[in-house]
Structure formats: C-alpha cells, structure tokens
C-alpha cells in the first residue's frame, strides 16, 4: 500500500442505516459466543462425567452424557454452525480489511482451528451414538479426544481475539512472527477466564438436562455436581477476568474508565452475583431446579452478561479493529514493516479520500458548490458509518453525538480540532482536507432527524 498509488486498496463500505453494521455483526456474534462457550465448557464437563461413569460403572451417568450430547448437537453445533458462517459473512462486508489483516497473519492458525473443530464435531456424534455400545476404554478415548479438541479450538480463537486487541509483543510490528503477535499476558488471562466462564455456561445448560431426570436421587446428585462446577467457574472466572483487565494496553484501560457506561461494571458484578447465588441455592436446595428457571438463567447470561461484555471488548479496541494498525473505518493507520504495509494517513492528508477511494463516484472527486452535501454524505459513509449511524438510528448515531447542533461552522471546528488531529482516544485520526472537512460539516448540519438531549 504505497502512498504513490493512484488509489487506495479500499473496499465498498457496507452501510446499514437502521442498525449499523456493528450491530448486525454484534447480534450474530453474541449468539455464537453463547453457543460456542457452552459447547467448549460442555465438552470438558462431558469428558469428566464420562470418565467418572466408566471408572465407577455408572450407566445412568453415561446416559446423562448422551442426553447432554444430543442437546449440544441441536443447541451449540447447529446454532453455532449457522452463526459461525454468519460472522464470517458479516465481518467480510462490515470490516473487509480488518478481517484480511487477521487472515494474512493467522490463516494457518485458523486452518488448524478448523481441523480441531472437525474432530470436535465428529467427536460429539461418536459420544452420543456410541454411549453404552462400545467398551469403556474406547469410549473414554473418544471422550478425551473430543474434550481436548474442543478446548484447542478455544485456545486458537482466543489468541486471535487477543491479537485484535493488541499484538502480544511489540516486536511483531517489525519482525512479524505469528507467536509474537499471538502470545501476551492478555492472551493467557483470556484463556483462563474464558475457560472458567465456559464451565459456568456449561453448568447452566446442563441444568436444563438435569431438570428432566426422572430418578429423584440422581437428579439431586447431578444438580449438585453442576452447581459446584458452575460456582467454581464463576468465581475463578471473575478472578482471572480481573487479572486480564490489568494486562490491557493503556489505551484500552483509559477507554474502559472514560467511555464505557458507568453502569457497565456494576451490571457485570450483578449478573455474576446472580449466577453465583443461583448455583449456591441449588447446592443448598437442589430440588429447586426446574426447566423454566434454568432457561431463564441461560437467557440472563446472554442478555446481561455476554452482550454487554462483547460490546465492551469491541469498544476497548477503538479506534482500531485489528492489531493496532487497521482503523475501524478500514484505513491503515501505521507502518507494519513485517507485513510490508504502510500507513495511508499521509496520502489521505495530501490528496484526500475523495480522490483516492476507488468506489467514489467520479462527479464527487472534486468538491464544488453543487455537490458539497453529496460529497459530505460520501465522506460520512466512508469515514464514520462503521461506528456511527448517520441519523438517529443505529450505533452511536450522529443525532445523539451532536445533540441537535446544526451550526456547520461549529461542527467544522470540532472536526478539525478533534478528528483531523487525532485528539480523541476512541476515534481514528481522520486526515480530512479543508474542503472535505467543510463538506462533512455541511452534511452533518443538514441532517433532518435531530433530537435534543438534556445533559
């Protein structure tokens, strides 16, 4: 990506006016996280239970493992297999260069993850359909291969997610070693905390299966086992999560303190406390377990736990989307010698986005009196729509951000003072030329759907 090229290697921007591309991707991802976290945690729990069942000759425990496996096939693997490609598709259209950066850095890691995932899928089928039909030694081999393969998929994905936040070692930018980008303190904290929270999710899901057990004594036994697993997972997960926060880069810690809603941390502690109380109640009164209660706790984990946590993680990466060099709006923001990548900011400063973007209509290449609003609209889509709705809907809509300000000169001063200079920690530096800044301000001031905000 040399600055001497006539155009930059940018893709068309997918603008979704009602929700915003971030919300579309986020909704799919949150559902996938619930399915995938449950499946990995359940794989570990099932391996443990299968080992106990075989060694202690407990056929009823083996039957529970089989029924749990059937639930996983329908819930985690079918739902996960739908939402997984959904993430790939939505990420491809919403953040093509961000995804490209990850693929160019970790394509063989992803290929390895898919091998483990294939083993995992075959393993869950064998675990379900061979329960009680093969000798115990063979069944345990299947169970352990299944459990370890499932956990291995998590190890690889967590490393890539950690790289998205911050490459593990600073030398990755110059040397490019995949291990240098993959491993850092944040990676290990994520592995430990996610493993624990996966066990917690698996215990919640396991309660749905345990509630259907007809044998009263066995139902109480399984309820207590799952409650112990869930409580330990929740408590240890909270400890490792707190450690993980201390390993975040300085910019992410600043964003967490200044840009996340004040209710975020109390809300996270509230849902975690509710889950711990739920498991403690089941330890003391295992007969209280029922299907509606177990289903409600799964829904609470999704809505009040996973959704805000994933949104917070996405927010703390700002203004980058991958590896601290690709902005959320797909602009390459820094040189990465190891990849042969150069910053595009100097070229944008000198020539402007309208001249360099390959998909800008020709009549907008130069700004004049007759096309300023249209050019401003194009600039808003390219520079802003990945993170902002351009009206009053979507994520962080302009109607809320500018709070009804229709003074174009005032808006232009803000753009030049905060965005062109890169003085906002959570937003990318936007190197607009003077005519582009003026056109963008004119467009924002012209938007019709404003609402005032009491501050």
Secondary structure, 3 states (H helix, E strand, C coil): CCCCCCCECCCCCCCCCCCCHHHHHHHHHHHHHHHHHHHHHHHHHHHHHHHHHHHCCCHHHHHHHHHHHHHHHHHHHHHHHHHHHHHHHHHHHHCHHHHHHHHHHHHHHHHHHHHHHHHHHHHHHHHHHCCCCCCHHHHHHHHHHHHHHHHHHHHHHHHHHHHHHCCCCCCHHHHCCHHHHHCCHHHHHHHHHHHHHHHHHHHHHHHHHHCCCCCHHHHHHHHHHHHHHHHHHHHHHHHHHHHHHHCCCHHHHHHHHHCCCCHHHHHHHHHHHHHHHHHHHHHHCHHHCCHHHHHHHHHHHHHHHHHHHHHHHHHHCCCEEECCCEECCCCECCCEHHHCECCCHHHHHHHCHHHHECCCCHHHCCCCCCCHHHHHHHHHHHHHCCCCCCCCCCCCCHHHHCCCCCCHHHHHHHHHHHHCCCCCCCCCCCCCCHHHHHHHHHHHHHCCCCCCCCC
